[in-house]
């Protein structure tokens, strides 16, 4: 199974229209795209302007065919009027050779992942997703995948409100894995995250993580304050706005 995420930044006042366009134009389009098994629109709870189109595919080849066929570009074009502008200024030369400054639309960011579990069901009710990014020692990646299947998933299955869990391996970083968990509600996910279970699970996995990540966790535990590194464990939270299996 293969997963794609397309991160988009949307004008705050147009979130409702953006969701409607995705539901009424993008989802029906995916119905006829070979290999697409599931598509959903997610909205970040930390930054409501950030939305993600999440799709699952039978294979990486079919996802690549979709991307190269022009269909992906045409679907992005449908949504692009709702994209917010970048905070960065572009410098361009006018026809009369004068410099002008203009803000540019924030381009969608595409990431691709191999996943160890197929998507097998439609969402029921208001689904909440957590995506935890973990950075590993190169020699520990495969060992952690086995550990996740044998040790982590059984633990998560016993946590109230956790529906499913799987690992996603980014194509652009072989030393990173994303733990994706689906929850019945935001409150169930927050109870797990802040009740000590998540921290205990992370602590038990420290020996798998990159040296920088492990050092940051140790220093943070020692100083009782946040220690930032480029290999930090990051946790993103999303509400599912709409989704459909095909």
C-alpha positions in Angstrom: 0.0 0.0 0.0 1.2 3.5 -0.8 0.2 6.9 0.8 0.4 10.4 -0.5 -0.1 13.6 1.5 -0.6 17.0 -0.1 -0.3 19.9 2.4 -2.1 23.1 1.4 -2.6 26.4 3.2 -6.1 27.8 2.8 -7.5 31.3 3.4 -9.1 31.2 6.8 -12.4 32.7 5.6 -12.7 30.1 2.8 -12.2 26.9 4.7 -15.9 26.0 4.3 -15.8 26.6 0.5 -12.6 24.7 0.3 -14.1 21.7 2.0 -17.1 21.9 -0.3 -14.9 22.0 -3.4 -13.0 18.9 -2.1 -16.2 17.0 -1.3 -18.1 17.9 -4.5 -15.3 17.9 -7.1 -12.1 16.2 -5.8 -13.7 13.1 -4.2 -15.9 12.3 -7.3 -12.8 12.7 -9.5 -10.9 10.1 -7.5 -13.7 7.6 -8.1 -12.4 7.1 -11.7 -8.7 7.2 -10.9 -7.0 3.8 -11.2 -5.4 2.6 -8.0 -6.8 5.1 -5.6 -8.4 3.3 -2.6 -9.2 6.1 -0.3 -9.1 9.9 -0.1 -9.8 12.3 2.8 -9.4 16.0 3.6 -7.8 16.7 7.0 -7.5 20.0 8.9 -4.8 20.8 11.4 -6.0 21.6 14.9 -2.8 23.6 15.7 -3.0 25.7 12.5 -6.6 25.7 11.0 -5.3 27.2 7.8 -3.3 24.0 7.1 -5.2 21.2 5.3 -3.9 17.9 4.0 -5.3 15.7 1.2 -4.6 12.2 2.3 -4.8 9.4 -0.3 -4.1 5.6 -0.2 -3.1 3.8 -3.4 -2.7 0.1 -4.4 0.8 0.8 -5.5 3.4 3.5 -5.9 3.3 3.0 -9.7 -0.4 3.9 -9.9 0.1 7.0 -7.7 3.0 8.1 -9.9 0.8 7.6 -13.0 -1.8 9.8 -11.5 0.8 12.5 -10.7 2.3 12.4 -14.2 -0.9 12.2 -16.2 -1.8 15.8 -15.5 -4.8 14.9 -13.4 -3.1 15.9 -10.2 -2.4 19.3 -11.6 -5.9 19.8 -12.8 -7.3 18.9 -9.3 -4.9 21.3 -7.6 -6.1 24.0 -10.1 -9.7 23.5 -8.9 -8.6 24.1 -5.2 -6.0 26.8 -5.9 -8.3 29.8 -5.7 -8.7 29.1 -2.0 -5.0 28.9 -1.2 -3.5 31.5 1.1 -0.6 33.7 0.0 2.9 33.1 1.2 4.3 35.5 3.8 7.5 35.7 1.7 7.7 38.3 -1.1 8.6 37.4 -4.6 10.8 39.8 -6.6 10.0 40.1 -10.4 11.0 42.2 -13.3 8.1 44.1 -15.1 8.0 44.6 -18.9 9.3 48.1 -18.4 12.3 46.7 -16.5 11.2 47.8 -13.0 11.5 45.6 -9.9 8.2 44.9 -8.2 7.4 42.9 -5.1 4.4 40.6 -4.8 3.3 37.9 -2.4 2.9 34.4 -4.0 0.4 31.6 -3.4 1.8 29.0 -1.1 2.4 25.9 -3.3 1.1 22.5 -2.1 3.7 20.2 -0.5 3.6 16.6 -1.6 5.0 13.7 0.4 5.0 10.0 -0.5 5.0 7.0 1.9 5.2 3.3 1.9 2.7 2.0 4.5 2.5 -1.4 6.3 -1.3 -1.5 6.5 -4.1 -1.1 4.0 -6.9 1.4 4.6 -9.9 -0.9 5.0 -12.9 1.2 6.2 -14.7 4.4 5.8 -14.5 6.9 8.6 -17.5 6.8 11.1 -18.3 10.0 12.7 -15.7 12.7 13.5 -12.3 11.1 13.1 -9.2 12.5 14.7 -5.7 11.6 13.4 -2.2 11.9 15.1 0.9 11.8 13.0 4.1 11.3 15.0 7.4 11.9 13.1 10.3 9.8 14.5 14.0 10.0 13.4 16.1 6.9 13.7 19.6 5.5 13.6 20.1 4.1 10.1 20.7 0.6 11.3 17.6 0.6 13.6 14.9 1.5 11.0 14.0 -2.1 10.1 14.3 -3.3 13.7 11.8 -0.6 14.8 9.3 -1.6 12.1 9.3 -5.1 13.6 9.1 -3.6 17.1 6.1 -1.4 16.2 4.2 -4.3 14.8 4.9 -6.7 17.7 5.0 -4.2 20.6 3.4 -0.9 19.9 0.3 -1.8 18.0 -0.9 -4.3 20.7 -0.5 -1.5 23.3 -2.4 1.0 21.2 -5.2 -1.4 20.6 -5.9 -1.4 24.3 -6.0 2.4 24.5 -9.6 3.7 24.8 -10.6 5.5 21.6 -7.7 4.3 19.3 -9.2 2.7 16.2 -6.1 1.8 14.3 -2.4 2.4 14.0 0.2 2.0 11.2 3.7 3.1 10.1 4.4 5.2 7.1 7.9 5.4 5.6 8.6 8.7 3.7 10.2 8.3 0.3 12.3 11.5 0.9 13.9 10.4 4.2 15.0 6.8 4.8 15.7 7.5 8.5 12.2 8.8 9.3 9.0 6.9 10.1 5.6 8.3 10.8 3.3 6.6 13.3 -0.3 7.3 12.2 -3.1 6.7 14.7 -6.8 7.1 14.1 -9.0 8.1 17.1 -12.7 8.3 17.8 -12.3 11.8 19.2 -9.8 14.5 19.9 -10.4 14.1 23.7 -9.4 10.4 23.5 -6.2 11.2 21.7 -5.4 14.0 24.1 -6.0 11.7 27.1 -3.5 9.3 25.7 -1.0 12.0 24.8 -1.1 13.8 28.2 -1.9 10.9 30.5 1.6 9.5 30.5 1.2 6.6 28.1 2.7 8.3 25.1 5.7 9.6 27.0 6.3 6.1 28.5 6.1 4.5 25.0 8.6 7.1 23.6 11.0 6.5 26.5 10.9 2.8 25.9 11.9 3.4 22.3 14.7 5.8 22.9 17.5 3.4 21.9 16.1 3.2 18.3 16.2 7.0 17.8 18.9 9.0 16.2 21.8 10.2 18.4 20.5 13.8 18.2 17.0 12.8 19.0 18.0 10.6 21.9 20.3 13.4 23.3 17.4 15.9 23.1 15.1 13.6 25.0 17.7 13.0 27.7 18.5 16.7 28.1 14.8 17.6 28.2 14.2 15.0 30.9 17.2 16.3 32.8 16.3 20.0 32.6 12.5 19.7 32.7 12.3 22.2 29.8 12.0 22.0 26.0 15.2 21.2 24.2 14.9 21.7 20.4 16.9 19.7 17.8 16.4 19.0 14.1 15.6 15.4 15.0 12.8 16.2 17.5 9.9 13.9 17.8 7.0 16.0 16.3 3.3 15.4 16.8 0.7 16.7 14.4 -3.1 16.6 15.0 -5.8 16.6 12.4 -9.6 16.5 12.2 -11.0 14.7 9.2 -13.4 17.0 7.4 -14.5 14.5 4.7 -13.4 11.2 3.2 -14.4 8.3 1.1 -13.2 4.8 0.1 -13.3 3.7 -3.5 
